[in-house]
Amino acid sequence: MTTTEHQAKPVKKLTLKFFEGPDAPAEEDMYKCVHCGFCLQACPTYIQTGLETESPRGRIALMKAVNEKRVGLSPQVFKHWDLCIQCRACEAVCPSGVPYGNLIEKTMVQVERHRKRSWLGRRLTNLILNNILTDQTKLTALVGTARLYQQSGLQSVVRKTKLLKLVPKGLFDMEQSMPYIPQPFFAANGQTVHSFGEPRATVALLSGCFMPLFHGPQMRAVERVLSRNGVTIKVPAGQVCCGAIHSHVGDLEKSRQFARQNIDTFLASNVDAVVIASAGCGTRMKEYAHLLKDDPEYAEKAAEFSAMVKDIHEFLVDLPLIPPQGQLDYTVTYQDSCHLSHTQRITSQPRQLLNSIPGIKFVEMRDSTRCCGAGGTYTITQPDFSRRLLDRKMDDIRTTGANVIATANPGCVIQIDYGTKRADMPLQVKYVTDLLDESYRKEPRKKAAWKEGLEPGSEWEQREELRAKWEERGTDRRHQIGKH
């Protein structure tokens, strides 16, 4: 080839990708950030790395750079957004009111449009996000298989052999951190749980997708606590995933589909409130109004629905709670779940509930609002950094001297329980509602009134009989909605 021929060969032009479409981050939100730095010491990734690019204002600076077309969307830029755990701690301290959660969600939509994956990676991602997680029956079957693997003894055999060394590191890490899966699962079958005594309110309860499978007994404890406080509970059969996971990974359209179905299902149940026992789900559902603000058919219904959503802790305090009387001999500390403290700003209510339980010694934890490293899919997508955050959290827990740690989100429960095993700490990890339920179930039984010479059929006898039924049934008296 001659020099002339070589020079005449066309040069391939590099095409840069920038933000585009209706789910692009809003300029007005990006430019609210004045780079004051208040977010730095609230951000777990900045604290761990000390890097500006791993801080909220650094990530927003990258968003601005892409928006202004000074840099393009590329893997080098993606990695800084990927490392964000989306805990939204920055929102709680930002004096300018930057809606960082909305910014990072819409940024991840842009990232997913341009992220390059292998053929197998694309197929697996689609299978999990758009096939299994969208179908509770399939998800139940998958988790049921994992439970069989645990309880059949196969897990113990596999761990004693070298078989796990043959699988990819990601699968090895997931197997090692797999939580214990109890029996039976909780299911939203359209059941109603009656109140203990005179009803004070009627609510619909979100079952969710993961919590009823990994924490079925804890969901039943939520039912018992609500019932004990005079609440009638409906568990609508048509409900689906709240959409939080899809929001985190950049599929806002799938989140909107879930939101529409949940809105229709829960509004049709004709209740006073929609109660959520999972902090992450509560945040997503309280933000349905924003998620669907541009939907002409659902905007008004979404606003009505979001106003009805109540976290279990705020709902019980507002009732108000009937204080339990059963004595519990625990030293308890509390881990603030990110989406409960940073986005819903619910911090005092869980502590108020814990302090209402006789016998509990409550000890505050330092940096209790700092993320434990769970963060939705973060344990899978960023396992090394997730464990770094977890190890720091376990150090904070150790200093409290507590033998029970309470929290409010299934991801936190699973993550911290894994942390107790990694750190070899003899700790129980419980929901706040677990402790309330335990105290209610340990309440001293009053001496039966008819044994004191009162007539059969008296008020005391009726109350004792009702209490006995409540305790024996576990999840209280239930029937199918619409059949009675």
Wavefront OBJ file of the C-alpha trace (Angstrom):
o trace
v 0.000 0.000 0.000
v 1.388 3.362 -0.976
v 1.559 6.339 1.330
v -1.142 8.077 -0.707
v -3.448 5.064 -0.459
v -2.848 4.829 3.281
v -3.717 8.492 3.809
v -6.895 8.186 1.755
v -8.318 5.392 3.947
v -11.317 6.814 5.915
v -10.876 7.154 9.650
v -13.662 5.596 11.739
v -15.358 8.328 13.737
v -16.012 7.630 17.425
v -19.676 8.147 18.279
v -20.302 9.191 21.872
v -23.506 8.390 23.708
v -25.264 10.964 25.856
v -28.462 11.204 27.928
v -31.623 10.899 25.879
v -35.313 10.066 26.090
v -38.061 10.775 28.648
v -36.128 9.031 31.433
v -33.037 11.227 31.144
v -31.982 12.895 34.419
v -33.646 16.298 34.705
v -31.359 19.303 34.271
v -33.156 21.246 36.993
v -32.374 18.445 39.461
v -28.717 18.150 38.453
v -28.049 21.854 38.729
v -29.544 22.131 42.201
v -26.256 20.689 43.442
v -23.949 23.544 44.490
v -21.081 21.189 45.438
v -21.127 22.314 49.073
v -19.759 18.967 50.305
v -22.314 18.245 53.027
v -22.952 14.891 51.363
v -19.361 13.678 51.622
v -19.381 12.449 55.205
v -22.817 10.881 54.743
v -21.820 8.827 51.705
v -20.523 5.317 52.557
v -18.583 4.919 49.318
v -16.809 8.262 49.722
v -15.955 7.461 53.337
v -14.424 4.152 52.267
v -12.443 5.499 49.293
v -11.911 9.222 49.882
v -12.421 9.703 46.124
v -14.470 12.614 44.810
v -15.802 10.458 41.967
v -17.320 8.075 44.547
v -19.289 10.838 46.266
v -22.784 12.132 45.422
v -21.494 15.490 44.200
v -18.807 13.724 42.148
v -21.383 11.474 40.522
v -23.618 14.476 39.831
v -20.622 16.256 38.272
v -20.280 13.312 35.903
v -23.997 13.549 35.091
v -23.537 17.235 34.263
v -20.523 16.427 32.104
v -22.520 13.891 30.093
v -25.481 16.272 29.866
v -23.209 19.036 28.575
v -21.573 16.546 26.173
v -18.133 17.064 27.646
v -17.824 13.303 28.219
v -19.785 10.412 26.792
v -21.504 7.441 28.406
v -18.780 4.820 28.704
v -17.725 1.980 31.034
v -15.167 4.335 32.608
v -18.028 6.622 33.637
v -20.492 3.800 34.420
v -18.274 2.314 37.118
v -18.623 5.357 39.385
v -22.416 5.253 39.199
v -22.416 1.461 39.588
v -20.540 1.760 42.871
v -23.290 3.976 44.306
v -25.304 1.888 46.743
v -28.370 4.155 46.329
v -28.761 4.452 50.102
v -29.763 8.118 49.632
v -28.001 9.215 52.819
v -26.946 12.315 50.879
v -30.570 13.431 50.532
v -31.020 13.616 54.289
v -28.164 16.112 54.702
v -28.385 18.108 51.460
v -29.244 21.779 52.165
v -30.201 22.347 48.510
v -32.755 19.548 48.362
v -31.111 17.674 45.504
v -33.316 14.637 44.639
v -30.325 12.349 44.252
v -32.392 9.157 44.328
v -34.369 10.246 41.283
v -31.191 11.366 39.508
v -29.330 8.095 40.014
v -32.383 5.998 39.046
v -32.743 7.829 35.746
v -28.998 7.764 35.181
v -29.050 3.969 35.553
v -31.780 3.835 32.873
v -29.297 5.527 30.530
v -26.488 3.219 31.610
v -28.508 0.072 30.942
v -29.295 1.241 27.412
v -25.609 1.403 26.572
v -24.058 -1.242 28.820
v -22.393 -4.018 26.829
v -22.914 -7.556 28.107
v -22.025 -10.963 26.757
v -24.770 -13.032 25.139
v -24.966 -15.202 28.259
v -24.967 -12.158 30.541
v -27.861 -10.596 28.647
v -29.846 -13.837 28.743
v -29.307 -14.345 32.473
v -30.168 -10.724 33.307
v -33.355 -10.911 31.265
v -34.300 -14.268 32.807
v -33.912 -13.005 36.376
v -35.340 -9.495 36.027
v -38.076 -10.021 33.452
v -39.078 -13.612 33.979
v -38.462 -14.820 37.517
v -38.828 -11.578 39.504
v -42.008 -10.692 37.640
v -43.678 -14.002 38.487
v -44.082 -14.846 42.179
v -44.814 -18.501 41.349
v -41.470 -18.884 39.572
v -39.637 -16.989 42.301
v -41.246 -19.204 44.942
v -40.147 -22.305 43.027
v -36.581 -21.008 42.798
v -36.356 -20.139 46.495
v -38.065 -23.442 47.331
v -35.319 -25.267 45.452
v -32.710 -23.347 47.448
v -34.524 -24.300 50.669
v -34.480 -27.964 49.636
v -30.738 -27.645 48.930
v -30.250 -26.347 52.488
v -32.568 -28.611 54.431
v -31.857 -31.865 52.597
v -28.273 -31.806 53.831
v -26.903 -31.304 50.316
v -25.532 -27.875 51.206
v -23.530 -29.340 54.078
v -22.111 -32.048 51.822
v -21.210 -29.579 49.066
v -19.480 -27.245 51.522
v -17.384 -30.071 52.933
v -16.139 -30.987 49.473
v -14.134 -28.889 47.015
v -17.002 -28.590 44.549
v -17.583 -24.906 45.297
v -14.043 -24.109 44.239
v -15.015 -25.118 40.704
v -17.773 -22.508 40.311
v -17.244 -18.815 39.403
v -16.356 -16.566 42.326
v -19.669 -14.715 42.083
v -21.677 -17.918 42.541
v -19.343 -19.010 45.351
v -19.924 -15.727 47.206
v -23.699 -16.009 46.755
v -23.723 -19.559 48.114
v -21.644 -18.610 51.130
v -23.912 -15.687 52.021
v -27.191 -17.536 51.383
v -29.522 -16.948 54.344
v -31.385 -19.745 56.080
v -34.780 -20.173 54.410
v -37.460 -21.199 56.937
v -40.748 -22.982 56.397
v -43.455 -22.221 55.488
v -43.549 -19.393 52.994
v -45.969 -16.514 53.426
v -48.423 -15.966 50.565
v -50.858 -13.269 49.486
v -53.931 -15.398 48.835
v -56.615 -12.807 49.428
v -56.877 -13.690 53.125
v -58.260 -11.515 55.889
v -56.828 -11.568 59.406
v -59.347 -10.355 61.971
v -58.517 -7.941 64.754
v -58.036 -9.072 68.337
v -60.981 -7.439 70.041
v -62.803 -4.409 68.692
v -61.369 -3.260 65.316
v -59.584 0.089 65.370
v -58.604 0.143 61.677
v -58.637 -1.944 58.502
v -55.458 -2.113 56.427
v -54.035 -3.879 53.407
v -50.659 -5.554 53.923
v -47.974 -5.721 51.247
v -46.581 -9.220 51.009
v -43.805 -8.300 48.586
v -41.606 -10.695 46.637
v -38.573 -11.704 48.734
v -39.715 -11.081 52.308
v -42.554 -13.670 52.268
v -40.107 -16.305 51.030
v -37.087 -15.606 53.211
v -38.972 -14.281 56.224
v -42.348 -16.022 56.227
v -42.505 -16.405 60.040
v -41.651 -12.729 60.438
v -44.532 -11.762 58.125
v -46.868 -13.766 60.344
v -45.472 -11.895 63.339
v -46.421 -8.631 61.586
v -49.966 -9.953 61.210
v -50.158 -10.935 64.864
v -48.850 -7.562 66.061
v -51.356 -5.667 63.936
v -54.187 -7.985 64.978
v -53.242 -7.625 68.655
v -53.549 -3.866 68.224
v -57.107 -4.074 66.950
v -56.313 -3.983 63.226
v -58.143 -6.035 60.609
v -55.729 -7.025 57.845
v -56.411 -7.783 54.200
v -53.688 -9.390 52.067
v -54.863 -8.820 48.457
v -54.131 -11.638 46.031
v -53.500 -9.402 43.015
v -50.517 -7.550 44.436
v -47.058 -7.791 42.850
v -43.461 -6.703 43.534
v -43.175 -3.043 44.544
v -40.705 -2.366 41.706
v -37.754 -1.213 43.822
v -35.245 -3.696 42.403
v -36.070 -2.778 38.805
v -35.758 0.914 39.704
v -32.274 0.318 41.097
v -31.023 -1.472 37.988
v -32.426 1.035 35.507
v -35.739 -0.456 34.397
v -38.190 2.266 35.419
v -40.774 1.137 32.883
v -41.094 -2.246 34.584
v -41.407 -0.442 37.925
v -44.258 1.596 36.470
v -46.026 -1.584 35.348
v -45.790 -2.987 38.870
v -46.969 0.317 40.328
v -50.098 0.398 38.169
v -51.059 -3.136 39.131
v -50.472 -2.528 42.831
v -52.436 0.719 42.766
v -55.443 -0.989 41.167
v -55.242 -3.946 43.557
v -54.822 -2.043 46.815
v -57.282 0.751 46.068
v -59.926 -1.897 45.332
v -59.435 -3.399 48.806
v -61.213 -0.411 50.437
v -58.951 0.043 53.462
v -57.771 2.864 55.715
v -54.083 2.384 54.918
v -51.595 0.197 53.072
v -49.062 -1.087 55.615
v -45.521 -2.017 54.564
v -43.140 -4.104 56.692
v -40.139 -3.642 54.381
v -38.423 -0.242 54.369
v -37.252 -0.435 50.762
v -40.708 -1.376 49.494
v -42.273 1.397 51.537
v -40.048 4.004 49.939
v -40.780 2.802 46.415
v -44.540 2.733 47.019
v -44.611 6.133 48.719
v -42.946 7.456 45.565
v -45.461 5.975 43.103
v -46.952 9.461 42.820
v -43.652 10.763 41.421
v -43.031 7.646 39.337
v -46.387 8.031 37.540
v -46.729 11.830 37.576
v -46.714 11.953 33.765
v -49.224 9.127 33.338
v -52.608 10.786 32.586
v -54.552 7.694 33.619
v -52.703 6.950 36.864
v -51.230 10.227 38.134
v -54.210 11.064 40.351
v -54.681 7.479 41.557
v -50.961 7.200 42.296
v -51.088 10.324 44.468
v -54.078 8.916 46.358
v -52.338 5.581 46.815
v -48.987 7.015 47.959
v -50.780 9.035 50.648
v -52.232 5.778 52.019
v -48.879 3.976 52.332
v -47.639 3.655 55.908
v -44.528 2.027 57.249
v -45.423 -0.508 59.972
v -43.543 1.468 62.647
v -45.162 4.827 61.929
v -48.564 3.150 61.669
v -48.278 1.447 65.071
v -47.083 4.607 66.803
v -49.892 6.646 65.253
v -52.621 4.131 66.268
v -51.322 4.362 69.059
v -49.666 1.089 70.062
v -51.134 -1.039 72.842
v -47.959 -1.509 74.950
v -46.925 -5.145 75.301
v -46.544 -6.588 78.815
v -44.315 -9.637 78.259
v -40.831 -9.362 79.747
v -37.858 -9.758 77.366
v -34.346 -10.018 78.765
v -32.383 -8.547 75.844
v -29.837 -5.825 75.257
v -30.937 -4.400 71.915
v -29.370 -2.011 69.446
v -31.022 -0.691 66.306
v -29.715 -0.404 62.753
v -31.524 2.296 60.762
v -32.439 0.869 57.378
v -31.371 3.387 54.731
v -34.697 3.778 52.980
v -36.539 4.147 56.262
v -34.281 6.789 57.768
v -32.964 8.699 54.738
v -36.011 8.804 52.461
v -39.026 8.245 54.739
v -37.287 10.058 57.623
v -38.623 7.507 60.106
v -36.110 7.151 62.937
v -37.832 7.803 66.256
v -40.785 5.435 65.813
v -38.823 2.134 65.775
v -36.952 3.244 68.889
v -40.206 4.241 70.564
v -41.609 0.767 69.881
v -38.495 -0.962 71.199
v -38.522 1.114 74.368
v -42.152 0.144 74.972
v -41.154 -3.501 75.539
v -40.620 -4.426 79.222
v -37.158 -5.705 80.105
v -35.361 -4.494 76.995
v -32.195 -2.499 77.548
v -31.810 -0.282 74.492
v -28.318 0.843 73.457
v -27.699 3.304 70.633
v -25.181 2.337 67.976
v -22.694 4.814 66.562
v -23.378 5.671 62.916
v -26.603 3.672 63.052
v -27.831 5.337 59.847
v -24.762 4.333 57.824
v -25.497 1.637 55.257
v -24.753 -1.999 56.118
v -23.925 -2.787 52.487
v -27.101 -4.634 51.481
v -28.623 -2.116 49.054
v -30.957 -4.222 46.889
v -28.757 -6.028 44.336
v -25.540 -4.439 45.670
v -24.394 -7.617 47.418
v -24.420 -9.324 44.004
v -23.141 -6.532 41.760
v -20.526 -5.137 44.187
v -19.766 -8.015 46.603
v -16.320 -6.828 47.718
v -17.456 -3.314 48.552
v -20.621 -4.649 50.154
v -18.504 -6.736 52.547
v -16.293 -3.750 53.362
v -19.358 -1.813 54.472
v -20.660 -4.832 56.356
v -17.402 -5.335 58.262
v -17.472 -1.726 59.416
v -21.080 -2.127 60.501
v -20.228 -5.231 62.517
v -17.501 -3.273 64.306
v -20.087 -0.649 65.243
v -22.480 -3.332 66.479
v -19.779 -4.998 68.564
v -19.130 -1.820 70.539
v -22.749 -1.726 71.773
v -22.491 -4.993 73.700
v -25.976 -5.914 72.421
v -27.103 -9.502 72.043
v -29.955 -8.557 69.687
v -29.831 -6.193 66.751
v -33.158 -4.931 65.437
v -33.765 -3.452 62.020
v -36.567 -2.824 59.523
v -35.676 -4.201 56.091
v -35.218 -7.770 54.792
v -31.986 -6.890 52.994
v -30.529 -5.527 56.252
v -31.628 -8.608 58.202
v -30.010 -10.970 55.683
v -26.835 -8.869 55.378
v -26.276 -8.425 59.113
v -27.074 -12.065 59.815
v -24.340 -12.953 57.303
v -22.087 -10.469 59.099
v -22.590 -12.237 62.438
v -21.300 -15.443 60.852
v -18.328 -13.721 59.200
v -17.405 -11.995 62.475
v -18.285 -15.022 64.651
v -20.571 -12.885 66.825
v -23.337 -14.607 68.859
v -26.052 -12.123 67.875
v -29.731 -12.491 67.074
v -30.960 -10.351 64.182
v -34.657 -9.480 64.403
v -37.244 -7.108 63.048
v -38.703 -4.638 65.539
v -42.047 -6.369 64.989
v -40.495 -9.726 65.949
v -39.662 -8.337 69.374
v -43.120 -6.824 69.806
v -44.690 -10.149 68.844
v -42.490 -12.041 71.290
v -43.425 -9.676 74.094
v -47.140 -9.967 73.341
v -46.880 -13.759 73.338
v -45.136 -13.717 76.721
v -47.712 -11.540 78.415
v -48.760 -13.012 81.781
v -52.180 -14.622 81.540
v -54.753 -13.107 83.852
v -56.420 -15.514 86.244
v -59.643 -16.733 84.596
v -62.564 -14.714 85.899
v -64.919 -17.685 86.239
v -62.467 -19.247 88.699
v -62.886 -16.162 90.858
v -66.604 -16.830 91.234
v -67.842 -14.686 88.349
v -70.631 -15.915 86.124
v -69.767 -17.832 82.929
v -70.108 -15.612 79.885
v -68.749 -12.564 81.708
v -66.531 -10.033 79.924
v -63.350 -11.514 81.424
v -64.253 -15.019 80.284
v -64.940 -13.805 76.760
v -61.653 -11.903 76.617
v -59.686 -14.922 77.839
v -61.315 -17.183 75.274
v -60.583 -14.684 72.488
v -56.974 -14.380 73.602
v -56.548 -18.159 73.634
v -57.856 -18.388 70.079
v -55.493 -15.613 68.946
v -52.482 -17.411 70.449
v -53.410 -20.859 69.162
v -54.090 -19.799 65.575
v -50.760 -18.008 65.181
v -51.942 -15.891 62.270
v -55.372 -15.379 63.826
v -58.745 -16.148 62.313
v -58.769 -15.751 58.553
v -61.135 -16.164 55.668
v -61.059 -15.430 51.966
v -61.948 -11.926 50.873
v -65.376 -11.830 49.298
v -66.541 -15.189 50.651
v -68.024 -13.912 53.910
l 1 2 3 4 5 6 7 8 9 10 11 12 13 14 15 16 17 18 19 20 21 22 23 24 25 26 27 28 29 30 31 32 33 34 35 36 37 38 39 40 41 42 43 44 45 46 47 48 49 50 51 52 53 54 55 56 57 58 59 60 61 62 63 64 65 66 67 68 69 70 71 72 73 74 75 76 77 78 79 80 81 82 83 84 85 86 87 88 89 90 91 92 93 94 95 96 97 98 99 100 101 102 103 104 105 106 107 108 109 110 111 112 113 114 115 116 117 118 119 120 121 122 123 124 125 126 127 128 129 130 131 132 133 134 135 136 137 138 139 140 141 142 143 144 145 146 147 148 149 150 151 152 153 154 155 156 157 158 159 160 161 162 163 164 165 166 167 168 169 170 171 172 173 174 175 176 177 178 179 180 181 182 183 184 185 186 187 188 189 190 191 192 193 194 195 196 197 198 199 200 201 202 203 204 205 206 207 208 209 210 211 212 213 214 215 216 217 218 219 220 221 222 223 224 225 226 227 228 229 230 231 232 233 234 235 236 237 238 239 240 241 242 243 244 245 246 247 248 249 250 251 252 253 254 255 256 257 258 259 260 261 262 263 264 265 266 267 268 269 270 271 272 273 274 275 276 277 278 279 280 281 282 283 284 285 286 287 288 289 290 291 292 293 294 295 296 297 298 299 300 301 302 303 304 305 306 307 308 309 310 311 312 313 314 315 316 317 318 319 320 321 322 323 324 325 326 327 328 329 330 331 332 333 334 335 336 337 338 339 340 341 342 343 344 345 346 347 348 349 350 351 352 353 354 355 356 357 358 359 360 361 362 363 364 365 366 367 368 369 370 371 372 373 374 375 376 377 378 379 380 381 382 383 384 385 386 387 388 389 390 391 392 393 394 395 396 397 398 399 400 401 402 403 404 405 406 407 408 409 410 411 412 413 414 415 416 417 418 419 420 421 422 423 424 425 426 427 428 429 430 431 432 433 434 435 436 437 438 439 440 441 442 443 444 445 446 447 448 449 450 451 452 453 454 455 456 457 458 459 460 461 462 463 464 465 466 467 468 469 470 471 472 473 474 475 476 477 478 479 480 481 482 483 484
